[in-house]
């Protein structure tokens, strides 16, 4: 049912991430404009609101700083949340210009902190390098390698 909003029900799941420290599972309930959080056994814990249309989250990323980043295709912004679902920060603008976003549909971060985005609407990949001395609170953090041990 596209109007189903009960906890643990979804309307177009379109992203998932796991916090390696707490093992909580974060699920993007895309068309309900919310994130839902579950324990490692699938037990519903809580949900958080992302925003009405044009908000259109496509995936989730949890980095080493234990924050949740979500590219918002509808607003062309990268959204940063804490792991309790509280909004912290956003950056970005629409466009097929260098540095703009047009349909982000994939993200990754390498060991040096370079941030990569794949854009379905513009058909391109962009690489963002952190500036020397940049405030780490505004950067998409490096990946969590300890989770692989």
C-alpha positions in Angstrom: 0.0 0.0 0.0 1.6 3.3 -1.0 0.1 5.0 2.0 1.4 2.5 4.5 3.3 4.3 7.3 3.3 1.9 10.2 6.7 1.1 11.8 8.5 -1.6 9.9 6.5 -1.1 6.7 8.0 0.5 3.6 7.1 2.4 0.5 10.0 2.0 -1.9 13.1 0.9 0.0 16.0 2.6 -1.7 19.0 2.4 0.6 20.4 0.6 3.6 23.4 1.1 5.9 24.7 -0.7 9.0 26.4 1.0 11.9 29.3 -1.4 12.6 29.6 -0.3 16.2 26.0 -0.8 17.3 24.9 -3.1 14.4 21.8 -1.0 14.0 20.4 -1.2 10.5 19.3 2.1 8.8 16.7 1.8 5.9 15.6 4.5 3.6 11.9 4.4 3.3 12.0 6.6 0.2 8.4 7.4 -0.7 7.5 7.8 3.0 10.3 10.4 3.3 11.7 8.7 6.4 14.5 6.6 7.7 13.7 3.6 9.8 16.2 2.1 12.3 16.2 -1.6 13.3 18.4 -3.7 15.5 20.5 -6.5 14.0 17.6 -8.9 14.3 15.2 -6.7 12.4 13.4 -5.4 15.5 12.0 -1.9 14.8 13.6 0.7 17.0 12.6 4.2 15.7 12.2 6.3 12.6 13.2 9.8 11.6 11.7 12.3 9.1 13.7 13.3 6.1 11.5 15.9 4.4 8.5 16.2 2.1 8.8 16.3 -1.7 10.9 17.3 -3.5 13.0 15.2 -1.0 14.1 12.0 -2.8 16.8 10.0 -1.0 18.4 7.2 -2.9 21.0 5.7 -0.6 22.7 5.9 2.8 26.3 6.0 3.9 27.8 5.7 7.4 31.4 6.7 7.6 34.1 6.4 10.2 32.9 9.5 12.1 29.6 7.6 12.7 27.3 10.0 10.9 24.8 9.2 8.2 25.0 10.9 4.8 22.2 10.8 2.2 22.3 12.3 -1.2 18.9 13.9 -1.9 18.1 13.7 -5.6 15.2 16.1 -5.2 17.1 19.0 -3.6 20.5 18.1 -5.1 22.1 18.3 -1.6 24.1 15.9 0.5 22.3 15.6 3.9 24.2 14.8 7.1 22.4 13.3 10.1 23.5 11.8 13.4 22.8 8.2 14.1 19.7 9.1 16.1 18.1 10.7 13.0 18.8 14.4 13.8 19.6 16.6 10.9 23.1 18.2 11.2 24.2 19.8 7.9 23.7 19.9 4.1 25.7 21.1 1.1 25.3 21.1 -2.7 23.4 22.6 -5.6 21.7 21.4 -8.7 23.4 21.5 -12.0 25.6 19.7 -14.6 28.4 22.1 -13.8 31.5 21.0 -12.0 30.6 20.6 -8.3 26.8 20.6 -9.0 24.6 17.5 -8.6 22.2 16.1 -11.0 20.7 12.8 -10.0 23.2 11.4 -7.5 22.6 7.7 -7.4 25.9 6.4 -5.9 28.5 7.6 -3.5 31.9 6.4 -2.1 34.8 7.7 -0.1 38.4 6.4 -0.4 41.1 6.1 2.3 42.4 9.6 1.6 38.9 11.1 2.1 38.2 11.8 -1.5 34.4 11.8 -2.1 33.0 10.3 -5.3 29.5 10.7 -6.7 27.8 8.9 -9.6 25.0 10.8 -11.2 22.4 9.0 -13.2 20.8 12.2 -14.8 24.1 13.7 -16.0 25.8 10.4 -16.8 29.0 11.4 -15.0 31.1 10.7 -12.0 32.7 13.5 -9.9 35.5 13.4 -7.4 35.7 15.9 -4.6 39.0 16.3 -2.8 39.0 17.8 0.7 40.8 21.1 1.0 43.8 21.3 3.2 42.6 22.4 6.7 38.9 21.7 5.9 36.7 21.3 8.9 36.1 17.5 9.2 32.5 18.2 10.4 31.6 19.3 6.9 33.3 16.4 5.0 31.8 13.0 4.2 34.0 10.8 6.4 36.3 8.0 5.3 34.9 4.5 5.2 34.9 2.2 8.2 37.5 -0.5 7.6 37.3 -2.0 11.1 34.0 -3.5 10.1 35.8 -5.9 7.8 37.8 -7.5 10.5 
